[in-house]
Amino acid sequence: MSQPTDTSPERESLWSTVRFFWAALRQLDWRARRRLLRILRLGLWLLLPYVIRSLAADGGASAVWWRRGLRRLLHRSTSAQATEAAFHAGQAERLCAAFIVLGPTFIKIGQMLSTRTDLLPLTYAQALTVLQDEVPPFPTEVAWQRITEELGQPPQALFRRIEPRPLAAASLGQVHRAQLPDGTEVVVKIQRPNLADIIRLDFQILRVVAAYLERRPTWLAGVKGADWSGIVAEFETMLGEEMDYEREMENAARFRRNFANWQQEVYLPRIYPELSSRHVITMEYIAGVKPTDAERLRAAGFDPMQKMTLLVRTYLKQLLEDGFFHADPHPGNLRIMADGRLAFFDFGMVGRITDEMRMGLLDAFFHITDRDLMGLVGDAIALGFLQPGYDPAAFQEAAQGILAQYKGKKLSQLTFSELNATVSSTLYAYPFRIPGNFTFVVRALMTLEGMGQSLDPNFHLFEVARPHAKEFLLKRATAHVRDQVLGRLLRGEEVRIGWEKIWNVARLAYRTYFKPRPPALSSGAALPSGSDASPPPPA
């Protein structure tokens, strides 16, 4: 008699996973296969202590005999005997070491995670902060050879002095302090050798993983809400740009133009093109304190939260006004100078928001203030968050359920992590995802919130951003309407004037400067009139 076939979703998912990765492995070249096997070995090395600790947990008298014996054996292991805090501290160090061993791409991922306290426990996020600027450097002689190849002369001929010990080392390069012949203090950033080949192999693997995640595996239900292939493609593009220091110089020049009127609050170090190339960049040395170092900021006479507010304001300007933003705002790329100005470094990774995307966000803002739930659904479709083919009535009911969970809670009290968890779990049944081109917008904002919460656990990005966001939105909306009217009336262009937007601008101005905001969300299906901060899409 034949045995029945197990057709459970879990078993089907397991076999489909094996078939998928077997087929993908055959398509990778031999170096990528070897790289993937190394990643898997490190992954198992990280997971084993969790497995040991779980199996060693007391299962009581009801456990089967072999499990009780295995637990008695595993109780003797270091992982099982460690206290909870010590265990996770050790695992955090192991995770950091694994990222360092795997190299530049994974160090960059670790940098991103170091400010994401919504994704990782604080112990792990803090351990990963060393990846911001304390990665093991490559040999000094290799750095000097790179300078000679790129700039045509050895460093001793170009600089009065250059320190052999790196000032900092991160994912893609390391920084040496130096002095120009005229005595000016500078830093020289030198790219790691063989970087392009390593990153190319990593992205072969990451594209396979992204394709698998988009198959919506049943055992990873929580990973659906993102355009994974788009995210990987966006990450690869940004990392490719970050490796080109000539492009970084162009980005820094654009950033400098955008903040020309912020010179009392924001500073960008001078770059020396004659001492820079595609893989070496020389810039002014800036002393300062990381914006997350509360103790040193207070010792210097600064309020850490005021400086955090300044950082938030600069990002609102970048996102809502400029459409061009620094996409890697971890503390290693920021400094508070002695005069209180905020200095930005490392413009290799930048993001861009089209005019249509910014106006789509503006429409979403107005629909929230108008309590227009279905208008928000239309905005989600226009911006690419909600794909066609959904049931409008069912989706509206799900959205109403989300709002009901925040009954009596001020909008300013919501955090990205809370919204992310709620929206992801509630909208999983719908074709809702984060488009690749929005991924780094969300990531930058989540990073800012993580930095703020490291200073004060009660930090709420919405509350800090609200008054400044309204001003930028009003300025942006007014400029858009002005361009429409001038185009139609003065230049005779065939432009459809958005009279609804004109009315929205007038109402936004009224609410910004005259009308007080209600204190909390209502329990109904829509947002109350006057709630003027739009929670961004979940990460």
N, C-alpha and C positions, 0 to 999 in steps of 0.2 A: 504494500500500500504506500503510495507516494505521500511524502510529507507536505503539509500545507505551506504555502509561501507567505512569508511575513511581508505585507505590503503597507506597513505603517508609515506615516509621513516621515518619522525620524529615520527609519531604515532606508527609505527611498532617498532622503536627503544625504545620508551617509554615503550610499553607493554613487549617487550623482556627484557628490563632492570628490570622491576618489577618481571617478572617470574624468571629471573636469580637469583636475590637477595633473593627472597622468597625461592627458592630451596636451595640456599647456607645457608640461615639462619637456615633452618631445619637441616642441617648437622653439625652446630656448637654446642658445648656443652653449657650448660646454662650459664657458666661463660663468655664464649666468646660472647654469645648473649648480656649479660648485658654490657659487655665492649663495644661492637659495638653500643649499644643504647646510651651509655655515649659519645662516639665519635661523634655520629650524633647530640646529643643535643648541644655539644660544637660547632660543625660545624654550626648549625643553629644560635647559639648565635653570632658567628663571621659574618655570612652572613646578619643577620637582619639589622644592621646599613647601609650596602651598599644598601639594598632594600629600606629602608626608604629614604635614600638620593636620590636614583634614582627616586622614585615615587614623592618626594617633588620638583623635578626640575620643573621649569616653562614650561608648555606645550602649553601656548598661548591660544587664544580664541577658537581655533578649537577643543580643548579637550572636550570630552563628559562631561555632567554636574556632574556625580558622581565622575569622575577622578579629576575635578577641586575642588570639595568639599573635596576629600581625600587629595589632595595636600595642601589645606589651613589648614587642621587639622595637617598633618605631618610637615608642616613648623614650628610648635611650638616645635618640638622635638630637642633634643641636637644634634643629628646626622645631621639634616638638617641645623641647624643654624651655626655649626662650619665652620671655614674657611677650605679651601682645605688642607693646611699644618697641621692644628690642628686635622682635622678629621683623616688623615692618620697616624699621630703620635699616636693618641689614639688607632687606629686599630692595629698598630704595637705592642703596649703594650699588647693589648688583645690577639693577636696571640701568643706572647711570654708567656703570662700567661697560655694560653690553652695548649701549649706544656709542660709547667711545671706540670700542673694538670694531663695531660695524662701519664706522667712518662718517664722512661729511653729511650724506643724506640723512642718516639717522640721528646725527648730532643736531641737525637743523630741526628734525621732528621733536627731539628732546627739548630744544630751546622753546618750541611752541608750547609743549606740554608743561614747561616750568612755570608758566603763568596761568595755567588752566586749572585752578582749584575746583572748578565745577566738574572736571573729568577725573582728577586724581586727588587722593587724600593729601592733606597739607604736607605730611612727612615726605611723600614722593615728590611733590612739586618743589619743595625746598631743596631736596637732594639734587634735582636736575638743574638748579640755578648755576651750578658750576659749569654747565655747558655753554653759558652765555659768553664767558670770556676766560675760562680756566681749563680749557682742553689741553692735553699734552701737546707741546709744540713739535714741529719738525726741526731737524738739525740746522744750526746756524750757518754752517758752510753751504747747505742747500739753499738757504735764503739768500746768502750773498751771491751765489751763482745765478740765482733767478734775477736778482737786481742787475747783474752784469749783462745777462742775456737780453733783458728787456730795455734797459736804459743805455746800453753801449759802453758803460764804464763801471769799474768796481765801486762799491759804496764808499770806500775810503777816499776816492777821488771826487765824489759828488757831495759828501757831507763833511763838515768839520769834525763831527763826532756821531757815531751810531752805536747804540748799546747792543751787544751780542745777545743779551738775555731779553726775550720778548716781554713787552709790557702786558700783553694779553694774547690769548690764542683761542680761536673759536672754530666754527664748522668749516669755513672755506679758506681761512688764512690766519696769519698772525701779524701782530703789530709790534714794531720796534721803535723806540724813542730815538730821535736824532736831532742834530743841530745843523742848520744851514751855514754856509761860509760867513754870512753876515750876523750870525748869532741867533737867528730866529729858531725857536723851539718847534719841532714838527714831529709827526709820527709817520712811519712808512708801513703801509699794509701790503703784505706779500702773499700771493695766493699759493695754496698748497700744491705740490707737484702731482701730476697724474690725476688731477681732479675730474676732468671731463670723462675719462674712461670709467672711473669708479661710479660716477653718477649715472652714466648711461646704463651700466649693468643693473643698478638699483631700480631704475625706472622700468626696465624690462620686467622686473619682478613685481613692482607696484602696479603696473598696468594689468597684470594677470590677477592680482588680488582684487583690484577694483572691479574687473569684469566678473569675478566670482561673487563679490558683494552685491552687484546689481542683479544677480540671479535670485536674490531674496531668500537665502538659505533659512530653513525653518528653525535652526538652532541659533541663529543670530537675528532674531526679529527686530532687535533694537537698532540695527544699522541701516534701515531702509531709507530714512529721510534725508538722503543726500544724493547728488549726482556724482557718484564716486569716480567714474571715468573723467568727468569734467574737472573734478577737484584735482586728480592726479595730473591731468594735462595742464591745468592752471599752475600747479605747483612746479611742474617741470619747466614751463615757460618762465616763471619768475626766477627759478634757480638758475636757469640758463642766462637770464639777464643779469643776475647778481654776480655771476662769474666774469662778466665783462666790465672791467673797471672804467673803461672809456664811456660806456653807457651810464655807469654810476655818476660820473662827472656831469653828464648831461642832465640826469635826474636832479642832482644837487643844484645845478644852475636854475632849473625850473622851480624847484622848491624855494630857492632864494628869492626869485621874482615874485612868487605867490605870497611870501611873507615880508615883502619889502616894507609894508606899513606896520610891522610888528617888531621893529628893531629894539624897542624898549623891553620886550618880553621874550623874544625868541632869537637865538643866535645859531648861525651855521658856520662851521670852521672854514677858513680859506683853503682852497685846493690849489696845488702847484702843478699845472699841466706839463710843464717842461721836465718835471721829475716824476711823471706818471705815464702809464701805458695800459695795455689791456689787462695785465696781470700784476701790476704794481701801481700803487697810488700813494702820493705824498700829500699830507694835509696838516694844517695848523694844529699844534698840540693844545688841548683845552683841559684844564684841571677842573674837577668838580666832583659832585656827590651823586650817586644813583638816586633817582626819585623814590625808591623803595627803602632807602636807608634812613629810617625815621630818626634814629639816635643822632647820627652825624648831621642831619638837616637841622634838628633842634639845636644842636651845639653851635651851628653856624648862624643861628638866629632866625631860621625859617620855619613856618608852619607847614608840615608835610602835606596836609590836606589842601592847603591853598595852592601848593605846587601841583598837586594832583588835579585840581580844578583847572589850572592853566593848561595842563596836558590834555584834558578832556576838551577844552575850548579849541585848542589847535586841531584836534581831530574832527570836531564838528565843522570847522572851516574847511579842512581838507576834503571831507566827504560831501558836504552840502553845498559848498561854494566853489571849490577848485575842481572837484572830480578827479583829483590826483592825490594819492595818500601814501605815506610811509607804511608799508605792509608788514614791517617786522619791529614793532615797538616794544621789544623786551628791554629791561633796565640796562643791559649792557650797551644799548645803542642810544642812551639818553643820559644827560648830566644836568644837574643844577649848578650853575656857575657861582662864583663868589659874589657877584653883583645881583644874583637872584634870577638871572635869565635862564631859560630852558634851552639847552643845546641838543641838536639832533645830529646823529652820526649814521653812517652806513646807509646809503641811498640805493643800494643794489636791488633790494626787493621793494618794488612799489606797485600799487594797484591803481586802476583807472575805472571811473564810473562815467558812463555815457550820459549825455544830456537827457536822453529818454529815460534812463534808469532813475536819474535824480528827480525828474518830473513824476515818474511813477510812484516814487516814495512820497512825494509831496501830495499826490492824489490820495494815497493811502492815509496820510496824516489827516486830511480833511474828512475822509469817510469815517475815521474814528471819532473825530469831534462831532460829526453829524449823526452818530449812532447808526450808520448805514452798513449793516453787516454784509448784505449781498454786494454792496459797492466794494467792500474789502475783498470779497471773493473774486470780483472782476479784476481788482488790482493784483491779486495773487496770480491769476492767469496771465495778465499782461506782463508781469515781471518774471514769469517762468517758475513760480513756486508751486502752482497747482496746475497739473496737466489736464487736458480735456478728457472727458469720459467719466466724470464723477456724477453722483446723484445729488443735485442741488439741495433738495429738501433734507436728505440725510446729512449732508455736510453742514448745513445751517444748524441742524439740531446738535451736531457734535461741537460746533463752534459755540453754541449757546451753553453747552455743558462746561466748556472751558471757562467761559466768563462767570458761570455760576460758582465755580470753585474759588473765585476771588471776591466773593461777597464780603463787603465791609473792609476790604483791604485797600489801602492807598496805592495808587499806581506807582508812586515813588518808592514803595517798599518792595516791589517785584525785582527779582534778579534774573539774569540771563539763564542761569542754571535751572532755576525753578520753572521758568517758561519753557525751556528746552525739554525738561522731563515731562511736563504736562502736555505740551503740544505733540511731542514725538509719540507718546503713548496713546493719546486720544485720536490723532489723525493717521495712525499707522494703516488703517484700512482704506485710506484714500490715496490717490496719486499725488501726494504732497512731497516735495523734495527741495533741497537748497540748490539752486543753480551754481555751476562751477564759478561763474564770474562774480557771485556774491559771497563765496566762501571766505575770501580773505577780508572782506568788509566785516563779516560777522566775527571772524577770528580776531581782527584788530580790536573790535569793541569788547569781545570777551577777555582779551589780554588786558585792556585798560581796567575792566572790572576786577580781574584777578589781582592786578597791582594795587588798586584801591583797597581791596579787602585784605591784602597783606599789611596795609597800614592801619586799617580799622575794619573789623569784621562787620560793622554796621554800615559800611560804605554801600551806597546805592547809586549806580550810574545814572539811572533815570532822573533821580532827584537832583543830582549835580548838573546834568545836561539840560534839564527842562528850560530854564530861562534863556540859556544861550542858544538852544535849538530853535526856540520860537523866533528869535531875532534873525538867525540865518535863514530859516524857512520863509519868513516874511520878506526878507531881502531878495531871496531867490525867486519867490513867486511874483513879487512886484516886477523884477527884471524880465521875467518870462512874459507877463501880460503886456508890459511896455513894448517889448519887441514885436508882439503880435499886432498891437494897435498901430505902431509906427509902420510896420511892414504893409499893413492894409491901407492906411490913410495917406501916408506920405510917399511911399514907394510904389503903390499900386499893385502890391503882390497879392496873388490869390491865396490868401491865408484865411482859414476859418477861425474867427475870433472866439476864444473860449470864454463866453460871458459867465459861465458857471465859475470859472477860475477867478474872474474879476470880483464876483460876489464873495468867493471864498477868501480872497485877499483882504477885502474890507472887513469880513467877520474875524479873520485872524488878527488883524490890527486892533480891532475892538477888544477881542479877548485877551490880547497880549498886554494892552496898556490900561484897560478900564475894568474889565469884568473879572471878579475873583473866581478862582477854581474850586469846585466842590472837593471835599476832603477824601472821598472814597468811591470805589466802584459800586454800582448798584447790583442787585441780584437778578436783574432781568436778562433778556436776551441781547441787550445792546449796551454800549458804553454810555455813561451819562453825558449830558451836554456840558461842554467845557473841559472834559478830560483831554489834555493837550499834549500828551507824550505818547508816541506810538512805539510799543515794544517791537523791536526788530525781530525778524524771523529766527527760529531756533537754530542753533548750531548743529 
